[in-house]
Amino acid sequence: MKQKDILLIGVVVFITAIASFFISNALFASPKNRQQKVEIVSPITTEFNKPDAKFFNSNAVDPTKLIEIGNNPNPTPFSNKQ
C-alpha cells in the first residue's frame, strides 16, 4: 500500500464515523423515543386471605402423598434383571 492509500482510507473512515454518529442520534436517541409510560404496581402486603373451602378443605386428596397400587416385587422395574 502506498501512503496515499492509507491516507484515503483514514479520511473515508473518519467521514463515515461522523456520518454514522449523526444518523444514529437522529434515529435512535430522540427524547421522544426515550419516554415510556408504565403502570403503577400496588405494594405487597403481609396479609393473606384464607382460600376458598370449596377447593382447599381437610377432606381433599393430597397430591403429594405417595400412592401405592398393589405389591410390586421388583424394586427396579426398568432394569434387565428380574
Secondary structure, 3 states (H helix, E strand, C coil): CCHHHHHHHHHHHHHHHHHHHHHHHHHHCCHHHHCCCCCCCCCCCCCCCCCCCCCCCCCCCCCCCCCCCCCCCCCCCCCCCC
